[in-house]
Amino acid sequence: MNYGLRHGTVLKLTSGSSSSASDAFTDGTEYIRVVSTIACHIKVAVAPTAAVTTTYLPANEVEIIKVSAGEKIAVLRIGGSDGELYVTELTE
């Protein structure tokens, strides 16, 4: 599916045994594109903490998420091995 959105800054977070969060998204970012090398839990908020009760993101699946100014994303691995979460900031 072609969303017609511009790619901006790319963030790489380690999906580890405890929740880790990004810096706040760049001003003007309206959406983010996320994909992870492993299955993980994610959470988008101003002060997010990913947990086993937050959104499940399967490994190698791309998802587009609407975000607001000042928000961040947090990630928590599922299983015993760390992975990487790639977050691309998108604008119209």
N, CA, C and O atoms as a CHARMM CRD file, in Angstrom:
* protein
*
  368
    1    1 MET  N      0.83700  -1.17200   0.00000 PROA 1      0.00000
    2    1 MET  CA     0.00000   0.00000   0.00000 PROA 1      0.00000
    3    1 MET  C      0.88300   1.23600   0.00000 PROA 1      0.00000
    4    1 MET  O      1.85500   1.29800   0.75300 PROA 1      0.00000
    5    2 ASN  N      0.56600   2.21500  -0.82600 PROA 2      0.00000
    6    2 ASN  CA     1.34100   3.44700  -0.91600 PROA 2      0.00000
    7    2 ASN  C      0.61700   4.54500  -0.14600 PROA 2      0.00000
    8    2 ASN  O     -0.48500   4.94400  -0.52100 PROA 2      0.00000
    9    3 TYR  N      1.22000   5.02200   0.90500 PROA 3      0.00000
   10    3 TYR  CA     0.61100   6.05600   1.72900 PROA 3      0.00000
   11    3 TYR  C      0.94100   7.45900   1.23700 PROA 3      0.00000
   12    3 TYR  O      0.27900   8.41400   1.64500 PROA 3      0.00000
   13    4 GLY  N      1.94000   7.61700   0.37700 PROA 4      0.00000
   14    4 GLY  CA     2.31500   8.92700  -0.13800 PROA 4      0.00000
   15    4 GLY  C      2.89900   9.84500   0.92200 PROA 4      0.00000
   16    4 GLY  O      2.70700  11.05800   0.84800 PROA 4      0.00000
   17    5 LEU  N      3.59800   9.30800   1.89300 PROA 5      0.00000
   18    5 LEU  CA     4.17600  10.10600   2.96900 PROA 5      0.00000
   19    5 LEU  C      5.68000  10.24200   2.79200 PROA 5      0.00000
   20    5 LEU  O      6.34300   9.33800   2.28400 PROA 5      0.00000
   21    6 ARG  N      6.21100  11.38600   3.21900 PROA 6      0.00000
   22    6 ARG  CA     7.65700  11.63800   3.13200 PROA 6      0.00000
   23    6 ARG  C      8.38000  11.00500   4.31000 PROA 6      0.00000
   24    6 ARG  O      7.92500  11.09400   5.45100 PROA 6      0.00000
   25    7 HSD  N      9.49400  10.37300   4.03200 PROA 7      0.00000
   26    7 HSD  CA    10.32800   9.79000   5.08700 PROA 7      0.00000
   27    7 HSD  C     11.22600  10.86700   5.67200 PROA 7      0.00000
   28    7 HSD  O     11.77600  11.69600   4.94700 PROA 7      0.00000
   29    8 GLY  N     11.36900  10.84600   6.98000 PROA 8      0.00000
   30    8 GLY  CA    12.23000  11.79600   7.68100 PROA 8      0.00000
   31    8 GLY  C     13.26400  11.05500   8.50600 PROA 8      0.00000
   32    8 GLY  O     13.85200  10.07700   8.04300 PROA 8      0.00000
   33    9 THR  N     13.48500  11.51400   9.71800 PROA 9      0.00000
   34    9 THR  CA    14.47600  10.93800  10.61900 PROA 9      0.00000
   35    9 THR  C     14.15700   9.47500  10.91300 PROA 9      0.00000
   36    9 THR  O     13.00000   9.10500  11.11100 PROA 9      0.00000
   37   10 VAL  N     15.21300   8.64500  10.93900 PROA 10     0.00000
   38   10 VAL  CA    15.06000   7.23700  11.30300 PROA 10     0.00000
   39   10 VAL  C     15.70900   7.01900  12.66800 PROA 10     0.00000
   40   10 VAL  O     16.87200   7.36100  12.88200 PROA 10     0.00000
   41   11 LEU  N     14.93500   6.44300  13.58200 PROA 11     0.00000
   42   11 LEU  CA    15.41500   6.12700  14.92500 PROA 11     0.00000
   43   11 LEU  C     15.59500   4.62300  15.04200 PROA 11     0.00000
   44   11 LEU  O     14.81200   3.86200  14.47400 PROA 11     0.00000
   45   12 LYS  N     16.60600   4.18700  15.76400 PROA 12     0.00000
   46   12 LYS  CA    16.81200   2.76000  16.01700 PROA 12     0.00000
   47   12 LYS  C     16.89700   2.55900  17.51600 PROA 12     0.00000
   48   12 LYS  O     17.77600   3.10300  18.18500 PROA 12     0.00000
   49   13 LEU  N     15.95600   1.75500  18.04300 PROA 13     0.00000
   50   13 LEU  CA    15.92200   1.45300  19.47000 PROA 13     0.00000
   51   13 LEU  C     16.22200  -0.01300  19.68700 PROA 13     0.00000
   52   13 LEU  O     15.81000  -0.85800  18.89100 PROA 13     0.00000
   53   14 THR  N     16.93600  -0.32400  20.75900 PROA 14     0.00000
   54   14 THR  CA    17.15100  -1.71500  21.13000 PROA 14     0.00000
   55   14 THR  C     15.92700  -2.19900  21.89200 PROA 14     0.00000
   56   14 THR  O     15.47900  -1.57000  22.85100 PROA 14     0.00000
   57   15 SER  N     15.40200  -3.32500  21.44600 PROA 15     0.00000
   58   15 SER  CA    14.27800  -3.96000  22.11600 PROA 15     0.00000
   59   15 SER  C     14.87000  -4.95400  23.10500 PROA 15     0.00000
   60   15 SER  O     15.26000  -6.06000  22.73200 PROA 15     0.00000
   61   16 GLY  N     14.93200  -4.54900  24.36800 PROA 16     0.00000
   62   16 GLY  CA    15.59400  -5.35400  25.38600 PROA 16     0.00000
   63   16 GLY  C     14.64500  -5.84600  26.45800 PROA 16     0.00000
   64   16 GLY  O     13.42700  -5.81300  26.28700 PROA 16     0.00000
   65   17 SER  N     15.21500  -6.30500  27.57400 PROA 17     0.00000
   66   17 SER  CA    14.44500  -6.90300  28.66100 PROA 17     0.00000
   67   17 SER  C     13.71200  -5.87800  29.52500 PROA 17     0.00000
   68   17 SER  O     12.88400  -6.25200  30.35700 PROA 17     0.00000
   69   18 SER  N     14.00700  -4.59300  29.33700 PROA 18     0.00000
   70   18 SER  CA    13.25100  -3.54000  30.00300 PROA 18     0.00000
   71   18 SER  C     12.85400  -2.50200  28.96200 PROA 18     0.00000
   72   18 SER  O     13.50600  -2.37200  27.92500 PROA 18     0.00000
   73   19 SER  N     11.79800  -1.77300  29.23600 PROA 19     0.00000
   74   19 SER  CA    11.27900  -0.78600  28.29400 PROA 19     0.00000
   75   19 SER  C     12.31200   0.30100  28.03000 PROA 19     0.00000
   76   19 SER  O     12.94400   0.80900  28.95600 PROA 19     0.00000
   77   20 SER  N     12.47700   0.65100  26.76300 PROA 20     0.00000
   78   20 SER  CA    13.33000   1.78900  26.40200 PROA 20     0.00000
   79   20 SER  C     12.53500   2.68300  25.46000 PROA 20     0.00000
   80   20 SER  O     11.78300   2.19700  24.61500 PROA 20     0.00000
   81   21 ALA  N     12.70700   4.00700  25.61200 PROA 21     0.00000
   82   21 ALA  CA    11.92100   4.97200  24.85100 PROA 21     0.00000
   83   21 ALA  C     12.81800   5.84100  23.97600 PROA 21     0.00000
   84   21 ALA  O     13.99000   6.06700  24.27600 PROA 21     0.00000
   85   22 SER  N     12.23100   6.31700  22.89100 PROA 22     0.00000
   86   22 SER  CA    12.91100   7.23000  21.97900 PROA 22     0.00000
   87   22 SER  C     12.89500   8.64300  22.54700 PROA 22     0.00000
   88   22 SER  O     12.26700   8.90600  23.57200 PROA 22     0.00000
   89   23 ASP  N     13.58700   9.53700  21.87600 PROA 23     0.00000
   90   23 ASP  CA    13.41600  10.95700  22.11600 PROA 23     0.00000
   91   23 ASP  C     12.07600  11.36200  21.49700 PROA 23     0.00000
   92   23 ASP  O     11.49100  10.59400  20.73300 PROA 23     0.00000
   93   24 ALA  N     11.59500  12.55200  21.81900 PROA 24     0.00000
   94   24 ALA  CA    10.34900  13.03800  21.22900 PROA 24     0.00000
   95   24 ALA  C     10.51900  13.15200  19.71500 PROA 24     0.00000
   96   24 ALA  O     11.59700  13.48500  19.22500 PROA 24     0.00000
   97   25 PHE  N      9.44700  12.87200  18.98600 PROA 25     0.00000
   98   25 PHE  CA     9.48900  12.95500  17.53100 PROA 25     0.00000
   99   25 PHE  C      9.72400  14.40400  17.09200 PROA 25     0.00000
  100   25 PHE  O      9.34200  15.34900  17.78200 PROA 25     0.00000
  101   26 THR  N     10.35600  14.55100  15.93900 PROA 26     0.00000
  102   26 THR  CA    10.66200  15.85400  15.36300 PROA 26     0.00000
  103   26 THR  C      9.37800  16.63300  15.10700 PROA 26     0.00000
  104   26 THR  O      8.36300  16.04800  14.73100 PROA 26     0.00000
  105   27 ASP  N      9.41600  17.95600  15.31100 PROA 27     0.00000
  106   27 ASP  CA     8.24900  18.79700  15.01400 PROA 27     0.00000
  107   27 ASP  C      7.78900  18.55400  13.58600 PROA 27     0.00000
  108   27 ASP  O      8.60800  18.46900  12.67100 PROA 27     0.00000
  109   28 GLY  N      6.49500  18.44400  13.39700 PROA 28     0.00000
  110   28 GLY  CA     5.92800  18.21700  12.07100 PROA 28     0.00000
  111   28 GLY  C      5.68300  16.75400  11.75000 PROA 28     0.00000
  112   28 GLY  O      5.01600  16.44300  10.76300 PROA 28     0.00000
  113   29 THR  N      6.21500  15.84300  12.57100 PROA 29     0.00000
  114   29 THR  CA     5.98200  14.41900  12.33400 PROA 29     0.00000
  115   29 THR  C      4.51800  14.11100  12.62800 PROA 29     0.00000
  116   29 THR  O      4.01600  14.40500  13.71200 PROA 29     0.00000
  117   30 GLU  N      3.83600  13.51100  11.64300 PROA 30     0.00000
  118   30 GLU  CA     2.41300  13.19800  11.79000 PROA 30     0.00000
  119   30 GLU  C      2.16300  11.70400  11.95400 PROA 30     0.00000
  120   30 GLU  O      1.16800  11.29200  12.55000 PROA 30     0.00000
  121   31 TYR  N      3.06800  10.90700  11.42200 PROA 31     0.00000
  122   31 TYR  CA     2.95500   9.45200  11.47400 PROA 31     0.00000
  123   31 TYR  C      4.34800   8.88600  11.69600 PROA 31     0.00000
  124   31 TYR  O      5.35100   9.55600  11.45100 PROA 31     0.00000
  125   32 ILE  N      4.39700   7.64500  12.16100 PROA 32     0.00000
  126   32 ILE  CA     5.65800   6.91700  12.20100 PROA 32     0.00000
  127   32 ILE  C      5.45000   5.56300  11.54000 PROA 32     0.00000
  128   32 ILE  O      4.36200   4.98900  11.58300 PROA 32     0.00000
  129   33 ARG  N      6.51000   5.07100  10.93300 PROA 33     0.00000
  130   33 ARG  CA     6.54200   3.73000  10.34200 PROA 33     0.00000
  131   33 ARG  C      7.43800   2.90800  11.24000 PROA 33     0.00000
  132   33 ARG  O      8.59700   3.26800  11.44700 PROA 33     0.00000
  133   34 VAL  N      6.92500   1.79900  11.78700 PROA 34     0.00000
  134   34 VAL  CA     7.72200   0.97200  12.68400 PROA 34     0.00000
  135   34 VAL  C      7.85400  -0.44600  12.13000 PROA 34     0.00000
  136   34 VAL  O      6.92500  -0.98400  11.52800 PROA 34     0.00000
  137   35 VAL  N      9.02300  -1.03400  12.34700 PROA 35     0.00000
  138   35 VAL  CA     9.28000  -2.43100  12.02500 PROA 35     0.00000
  139   35 VAL  C     10.36100  -2.92200  12.98400 PROA 35     0.00000
  140   35 VAL  O     11.30800  -2.19900  13.29300 PROA 35     0.00000
  141   36 SER  N     10.20700  -4.15500  13.44500 PROA 36     0.00000
  142   36 SER  CA    11.13500  -4.70900  14.43000 PROA 36     0.00000
  143   36 SER  C     11.73300  -6.01200  13.91700 PROA 36     0.00000
  144   36 SER  O     11.09400  -6.75600  13.17300 PROA 36     0.00000
  145   37 THR  N     12.96900  -6.27300  14.32800 PROA 37     0.00000
  146   37 THR  CA    13.63200  -7.51700  13.94800 PROA 37     0.00000
  147   37 THR  C     13.14000  -8.69900  14.76800 PROA 37     0.00000
  148   37 THR  O     13.37900  -9.85100  14.40500 PROA 37     0.00000
  149   38 ILE  N     12.44600  -8.41800  15.88300 PROA 38     0.00000
  150   38 ILE  CA    11.87400  -9.46600  16.73900 PROA 38     0.00000
  151   38 ILE  C     10.46200  -9.04900  17.16900 PROA 38     0.00000
  152   38 ILE  O     10.10400  -7.87500  17.07700 PROA 38     0.00000
  153   39 ALA  N      9.67700  -9.99700  17.63000 PROA 39     0.00000
  154   39 ALA  CA     8.36900  -9.66600  18.19500 PROA 39     0.00000
  155   39 ALA  C      8.58300  -8.83000  19.45500 PROA 39     0.00000
  156   39 ALA  O      9.48600  -9.10300  20.24600 PROA 39     0.00000
  157   40 CYS  N      7.74000  -7.80500  19.63200 PROA 40     0.00000
  158   40 CYS  CA     7.91200  -6.91500  20.77600 PROA 40     0.00000
  159   40 CYS  C      6.58800  -6.25000  21.14000 PROA 40     0.00000
  160   40 CYS  O      5.58800  -6.38900  20.43500 PROA 40     0.00000
  161   41 HSD  N      6.60800  -5.53300  22.24500 PROA 41     0.00000
  162   41 HSD  CA     5.48800  -4.69400  22.65600 PROA 41     0.00000
  163   41 HSD  C      5.91400  -3.24800  22.47500 PROA 41     0.00000
  164   41 HSD  O      7.06000  -2.89400  22.75300 PROA 41     0.00000
  165   42 ILE  N      4.98100  -2.39800  22.00300 PROA 42     0.00000
  166   42 ILE  CA     5.28500  -0.98400  21.82000 PROA 42     0.00000
  167   42 ILE  C      4.20100  -0.13200  22.47300 PROA 42     0.00000
  168   42 ILE  O      3.08200  -0.58800  22.71100 PROA 42     0.00000
  169   43 LYS  N      4.56800   1.12100  22.75400 PROA 43     0.00000
  170   43 LYS  CA     3.60400   2.08200  23.29800 PROA 43     0.00000
  171   43 LYS  C      4.02300   3.47000  22.84900 PROA 43     0.00000
  172   43 LYS  O      5.19100   3.84200  22.96100 PROA 43     0.00000
  173   44 VAL  N      3.05300   4.24200  22.33600 PROA 44     0.00000
  174   44 VAL  CA     3.28700   5.62500  21.93900 PROA 44     0.00000
  175   44 VAL  C      2.54700   6.51900  22.92400 PROA 44     0.00000
  176   44 VAL  O      1.35300   6.33600  23.16100 PROA 44     0.00000
  177   45 ALA  N      3.26000   7.49200  23.49800 PROA 45     0.00000
  178   45 ALA  CA     2.68100   8.44600  24.45100 PROA 45     0.00000
  179   45 ALA  C      3.72300   9.53200  24.72500 PROA 45     0.00000
  180   45 ALA  O      4.84400   9.46100  24.22100 PROA 45     0.00000
  181   46 VAL  N      3.35600  10.52600  25.51500 PROA 46     0.00000
  182   46 VAL  CA     4.30700  11.57100  25.89000 PROA 46     0.00000
  183   46 VAL  C      5.40400  10.99100  26.77800 PROA 46     0.00000
  184   46 VAL  O      6.57100  11.35700  26.64200 PROA 46     0.00000
  185   47 ALA  N      5.03600  10.09000  27.68400 PROA 47     0.00000
  186   47 ALA  CA     5.99900   9.41700  28.56600 PROA 47     0.00000
  187   47 ALA  C      5.68800   7.91600  28.55300 PROA 47     0.00000
  188   47 ALA  O      5.15800   7.38700  29.53000 PROA 47     0.00000
  189   48 PRO  N      6.01500   7.22400  27.44600 PROA 48     0.00000
  190   48 PRO  CA     5.59300   5.82800  27.30000 PROA 48     0.00000
  191   48 PRO  C      6.46500   4.83200  28.05400 PROA 48     0.00000
  192   48 PRO  O      7.66800   5.03100  28.22600 PROA 48     0.00000
  193   49 THR  N      5.82300   3.75600  28.49800 PROA 49     0.00000
  194   49 THR  CA     6.52200   2.58300  29.01100 PROA 49     0.00000
  195   49 THR  C      5.86900   1.37200  28.35900 PROA 49     0.00000
  196   49 THR  O      4.67900   1.12600  28.55700 PROA 49     0.00000
  197   50 ALA  N      6.62700   0.62600  27.59300 PROA 50     0.00000
  198   50 ALA  CA     6.11300  -0.59500  26.97000 PROA 50     0.00000
  199   50 ALA  C      6.06100  -1.70000  28.01400 PROA 50     0.00000
  200   50 ALA  O      6.94400  -1.81300  28.86500 PROA 50     0.00000
  201   51 ALA  N      5.01400  -2.51200  27.93500 PROA 51     0.00000
  202   51 ALA  CA     4.81700  -3.60600  28.89100 PROA 51     0.00000
  203   51 ALA  C      4.12500  -4.75600  28.16200 PROA 51     0.00000
  204   51 ALA  O      3.70600  -4.61200  27.01400 PROA 51     0.00000
  205   52 VAL  N      4.01000  -5.88300  28.83300 PROA 52     0.00000
  206   52 VAL  CA     3.36000  -7.05100  28.22200 PROA 52     0.00000
  207   52 VAL  C      1.88600  -6.79400  27.92300 PROA 52     0.00000
  208   52 VAL  O      1.25800  -7.57500  27.20800 PROA 52     0.00000
  209   53 THR  N      1.33800  -5.73000  28.45100 PROA 53     0.00000
  210   53 THR  CA    -0.07000  -5.38700  28.21300 PROA 53     0.00000
  211   53 THR  C     -0.25000  -4.33800  27.10500 PROA 53     0.00000
  212   53 THR  O     -1.38200  -3.98000  26.78200 PROA 53     0.00000
  213   54 THR  N      0.85100  -3.84100  26.51900 PROA 54     0.00000
  214   54 THR  CA     0.73300  -2.83200  25.46100 PROA 54     0.00000
  215   54 THR  C      0.75000  -3.50400  24.08900 PROA 54     0.00000
  216   54 THR  O      0.87600  -4.72500  23.99400 PROA 54     0.00000
  217   55 THR  N      0.62400  -2.72000  23.04400 PROA 55     0.00000
  218   55 THR  CA     0.46600  -3.21200  21.67900 PROA 55     0.00000
  219   55 THR  C      1.55500  -4.19900  21.27700 PROA 55     0.00000
  220   55 THR  O      2.74400  -3.95500  21.48400 PROA 55     0.00000
  221   56 TYR  N      1.12900  -5.31100  20.70200 PROA 56     0.00000
  222   56 TYR  CA     2.03000  -6.34900  20.18900 PROA 56     0.00000
  223   56 TYR  C      2.39900  -6.01400  18.75300 PROA 56     0.00000
  224   56 TYR  O      1.52400  -5.73200  17.93300 PROA 56     0.00000
  225   57 LEU  N      3.69200  -6.04500  18.44500 PROA 57     0.00000
  226   57 LEU  CA     4.18400  -5.85200  17.08300 PROA 57     0.00000
  227   57 LEU  C      4.94000  -7.10700  16.67200 PROA 57     0.00000
  228   57 LEU  O      5.99300  -7.40000  17.23800 PROA 57     0.00000
  229   58 PRO  N      4.42100  -7.86000  15.69300 PROA 58     0.00000
  230   58 PRO  CA     5.12800  -9.06900  15.23800 PROA 58     0.00000
  231   58 PRO  C      6.45900  -8.70400  14.56500 PROA 58     0.00000
  232   58 PRO  O      6.62500  -7.59000  14.06900 PROA 58     0.00000
  233   59 ALA  N      7.37600  -9.62600  14.55400 PROA 59     0.00000
  234   59 ALA  CA     8.66300  -9.41600  13.88600 PROA 59     0.00000
  235   59 ALA  C      8.45900  -9.18500  12.39500 PROA 59     0.00000
  236   59 ALA  O      7.62700  -9.83200  11.76000 PROA 59     0.00000
  237   60 ASN  N      9.22900  -8.25600  11.84900 PROA 60     0.00000
  238   60 ASN  CA     9.29900  -7.98100  10.41000 PROA 60     0.00000
  239   60 ASN  C      7.98400  -7.52800   9.78600 PROA 60     0.00000
  240   60 ASN  O      7.79700  -7.66000   8.57600 PROA 60     0.00000
  241   61 GLU  N      7.07500  -6.99800  10.59300 PROA 61     0.00000
  242   61 GLU  CA     5.80700  -6.45400  10.09200 PROA 61     0.00000
  243   61 GLU  C      5.86500  -4.92900  10.17200 PROA 61     0.00000
  244   61 GLU  O      6.21000  -4.37200  11.21400 PROA 61     0.00000
  245   62 VAL  N      5.53100  -4.25900   9.07600 PROA 62     0.00000
  246   62 VAL  CA     5.53800  -2.80000   9.04300 PROA 62     0.00000
  247   62 VAL  C      4.17600  -2.28200   9.49100 PROA 62     0.00000
  248   62 VAL  O      3.13500  -2.77100   9.05100 PROA 62     0.00000
  249   63 GLU  N      4.19900  -1.28900  10.36700 PROA 63     0.00000
  250   63 GLU  CA     2.96200  -0.65300  10.81100 PROA 63     0.00000
  251   63 GLU  C      3.14300   0.86000  10.75700 PROA 63     0.00000
  252   63 GLU  O      4.20600   1.37700  11.10100 PROA 63     0.00000
  253   64 ILE  N      2.10200   1.56500  10.32500 PROA 64     0.00000
  254   64 ILE  CA     2.08300   3.02500  10.29900 PROA 64     0.00000
  255   64 ILE  C      1.19100   3.48100  11.45400 PROA 64     0.00000
  256   64 ILE  O      0.06700   3.00300  11.60700 PROA 64     0.00000
  257   65 ILE  N      1.70600   4.41700  12.27200 PROA 65     0.00000
  258   65 ILE  CA     0.98500   4.86900  13.46400 PROA 65     0.00000
  259   65 ILE  C      0.88000   6.39100  13.44400 PROA 65     0.00000
  260   65 ILE  O      1.87000   7.07900  13.19700 PROA 65     0.00000
  261   66 LYS  N     -0.31000   6.91800  13.70300 PROA 66     0.00000
  262   66 LYS  CA    -0.53300   8.35900  13.83200 PROA 66     0.00000
  263   66 LYS  C      0.03200   8.80800  15.17400 PROA 66     0.00000
  264   66 LYS  O     -0.20200   8.16500  16.19700 PROA 66     0.00000
  265   67 VAL  N      0.78600   9.92900  15.16900 PROA 67     0.00000
  266   67 VAL  CA     1.37500  10.45000  16.40200 PROA 67     0.00000
  267   67 VAL  C      1.10800  11.94400  16.51700 PROA 67     0.00000
  268   67 VAL  O      0.70000  12.58800  15.55100 PROA 67     0.00000
  269   68 SER  N      1.34200  12.48400  17.69800 PROA 68     0.00000
  270   68 SER  CA     1.17000  13.91200  17.96700 PROA 68     0.00000
  271   68 SER  C      2.48100  14.51200  18.44500 PROA 68     0.00000
  272   68 SER  O      3.39700  13.79400  18.84800 PROA 68     0.00000
  273   69 ALA  N      2.56200  15.82500  18.39800 PROA 69     0.00000
  274   69 ALA  CA     3.76000  16.54500  18.84400 PROA 69     0.00000
  275   69 ALA  C      4.08900  16.16900  20.28700 PROA 69     0.00000
  276   69 ALA  O      3.19500  16.05800  21.12700 PROA 69     0.00000
  277   70 GLY  N      5.36500  15.97600  20.56500 PROA 70     0.00000
  278   70 GLY  CA     5.82400  15.68100  21.91900 PROA 70     0.00000
  279   70 GLY  C      5.78800  14.22100  22.30900 PROA 70     0.00000
  280   70 GLY  O      6.27700  13.85700  23.37800 PROA 70     0.00000
  281   71 GLU  N      5.21300  13.36700  21.45500 PROA 71     0.00000
  282   71 GLU  CA     5.13600  11.94700  21.80200 PROA 71     0.00000
  283   71 GLU  C      6.44200  11.22600  21.49000 PROA 71     0.00000
  284   71 GLU  O      7.28500  11.70900  20.73400 PROA 71     0.00000
  285   72 LYS  N      6.57700  10.04500  22.10600 PROA 72     0.00000
  286   72 LYS  CA     7.72500   9.16500  21.93400 PROA 72     0.00000
  287   72 LYS  C      7.18600   7.75600  21.74600 PROA 72     0.00000
  288   72 LYS  O      5.98700   7.51900  21.89600 PROA 72     0.00000
  289   73 ILE  N      8.07300   6.82000  21.41800 PROA 73     0.00000
  290   73 ILE  CA     7.69900   5.41200  21.36000 PROA 73     0.00000
  291   73 ILE  C      8.61300   4.62600  22.28900 PROA 73     0.00000
  292   73 ILE  O      9.80800   4.90400  22.39300 PROA 73     0.00000
  293   74 ALA  N      8.02900   3.64100  22.96200 PROA 74     0.00000
  294   74 ALA  CA     8.80600   2.74700  23.82700 PROA 74     0.00000
  295   74 ALA  C      8.64800   1.32300  23.31800 PROA 74     0.00000
  296   74 ALA  O      7.64200   0.98300  22.69400 PROA 74     0.00000
  297   75 VAL  N      9.65100   0.49200  23.59000 PROA 75     0.00000
  298   75 VAL  CA     9.65500  -0.88200  23.10600 PROA 75     0.00000
  299   75 VAL  C     10.15700  -1.82300  24.19700 PROA 75     0.00000
  300   75 VAL  O     11.00800  -1.46200  25.00900 PROA 75     0.00000
  301   76 LEU  N      9.60800  -3.04300  24.19500 PROA 76     0.00000
  302   76 LEU  CA    10.00000  -4.10900  25.12000 PROA 76     0.00000
  303   76 LEU  C     10.01100  -5.42300  24.35400 PROA 76     0.00000
  304   76 LEU  O      9.02800  -5.76500  23.69600 PROA 76     0.00000
  305   77 ARG  N     11.10600  -6.15900  24.43100 PROA 77     0.00000
  306   77 ARG  CA    11.21400  -7.41800  23.68500 PROA 77     0.00000
  307   77 ARG  C     10.26400  -8.48300  24.22700 PROA 77     0.00000
  308   77 ARG  O      9.80500  -8.42200  25.36800 PROA 77     0.00000
  309   78 ILE  N      9.98900  -9.45300  23.37000 PROA 78     0.00000
  310   78 ILE  CA     9.29600 -10.67100  23.77300 PROA 78     0.00000
  311   78 ILE  C     10.30400 -11.79800  23.58900 PROA 78     0.00000
  312   78 ILE  O     10.88100 -11.93100  22.51000 PROA 78     0.00000
  313   79 GLY  N     10.52500 -12.60500  24.60700 PROA 79     0.00000
  314   79 GLY  CA    11.50800 -13.67800  24.50800 PROA 79     0.00000
  315   79 GLY  C     12.82100 -13.28400  25.14500 PROA 79     0.00000
  316   79 GLY  O     12.91700 -12.26300  25.82600 PROA 79     0.00000
  317   80 GLY  N     13.84100 -14.11200  24.91400 PROA 80     0.00000
  318   80 GLY  CA    15.10800 -13.94300  25.59600 PROA 80     0.00000
  319   80 GLY  C     16.20100 -13.22100  24.84200 PROA 80     0.00000
  320   80 GLY  O     17.28500 -13.02100  25.39000 PROA 80     0.00000
  321   81 SER  N     15.95600 -12.81900  23.59400 PROA 81     0.00000
  322   81 SER  CA    17.00600 -12.16900  22.79900 PROA 81     0.00000
  323   81 SER  C     16.60200 -10.75400  22.41600 PROA 81     0.00000
  324   81 SER  O     15.45200 -10.49500  22.06000 PROA 81     0.00000
  325   82 ASP  N     17.57200  -9.83900  22.49600 PROA 82     0.00000
  326   82 ASP  CA    17.33000  -8.45700  22.09400 PROA 82     0.00000
  327   82 ASP  C     17.14300  -8.36200  20.58100 PROA 82     0.00000
  328   82 ASP  O     17.56900  -9.23600  19.82600 PROA 82     0.00000
  329   83 GLY  N     16.50000  -7.28800  20.16800 PROA 83     0.00000
  330   83 GLY  CA    16.32000  -6.99400  18.74300 PROA 83     0.00000
  331   83 GLY  C     16.38100  -5.49600  18.52800 PROA 83     0.00000
  332   83 GLY  O     16.74300  -4.74200  19.43200 PROA 83     0.00000
  333   84 GLU  N     16.02900  -5.07000  17.33500 PROA 84     0.00000
  334   84 GLU  CA    16.05400  -3.65400  16.99200 PROA 84     0.00000
  335   84 GLU  C     14.68400  -3.22200  16.49600 PROA 84     0.00000
  336   84 GLU  O     14.04300  -3.93600  15.72500 PROA 84     0.00000
  337   85 LEU  N     14.23300  -2.04800  16.94000 PROA 85     0.00000
  338   85 LEU  CA    13.02000  -1.42100  16.44500 PROA 85     0.00000
  339   85 LEU  C     13.43600  -0.22100  15.61800 PROA 85     0.00000
  340   85 LEU  O     14.12600   0.67200  16.10900 PROA 85     0.00000
  341   86 TYR  N     13.01700  -0.20100  14.36000 PROA 86     0.00000
  342   86 TYR  CA    13.31700   0.91100  13.46900 PROA 86     0.00000
  343   86 TYR  C     12.06800   1.76800  13.33800 PROA 86     0.00000
  344   86 TYR  O     10.98900   1.27300  13.01500 PROA 86     0.00000
  345   87 VAL  N     12.23200   3.06600  13.59600 PROA 87     0.00000
  346   87 VAL  CA    11.12500   4.01500  13.58000 PROA 87     0.00000
  347   87 VAL  C     11.46000   5.10700  12.57600 PROA 87     0.00000
  348   87 VAL  O     12.46000   5.80800  12.73400 PROA 87     0.00000
  349   88 THR  N     10.63700   5.25900  11.54700 PROA 88     0.00000
  350   88 THR  CA    10.83600   6.31300  10.55800 PROA 88     0.00000
  351   88 THR  C      9.75900   7.36700  10.75000 PROA 88     0.00000
  352   88 THR  O      8.56800   7.05500  10.71900 PROA 88     0.00000
  353   89 GLU  N     10.17200   8.62000  10.95000 PROA 89     0.00000
  354   89 GLU  CA     9.22100   9.70400  11.08300 PROA 89     0.00000
  355   89 GLU  C      8.68300  10.05900   9.69100 PROA 89     0.00000
  356   89 GLU  O      9.44700  10.13500   8.72900 PROA 89     0.00000
  357   90 LEU  N      7.37100  10.27300   9.58900 PROA 90     0.00000
  358   90 LEU  CA     6.71500  10.52700   8.30500 PROA 90     0.00000
  359   90 LEU  C      5.91500  11.83300   8.35600 PROA 90     0.00000
  360   90 LEU  O      5.32300  12.17300   9.38000 PROA 90     0.00000
  361   91 THR  N      5.91100  12.55500   7.23300 PROA 91     0.00000
  362   91 THR  CA     5.09100  13.75100   7.08500 PROA 91     0.00000
  363   91 THR  C      4.36800  13.69000   5.75300 PROA 91     0.00000
  364   91 THR  O      4.74000  12.92200   4.86700 PROA 91     0.00000
  365   92 GLU  N      3.32700  14.50900   5.61800 PROA 92     0.00000
  366   92 GLU  CA     2.57800  14.54700   4.35000 PROA 92     0.00000
  367   92 GLU  C      3.29700  15.40400   3.34600 PROA 92     0.00000
  368   92 GLU  O      2.82700  15.56100   2.21900 PROA 92     0.00000
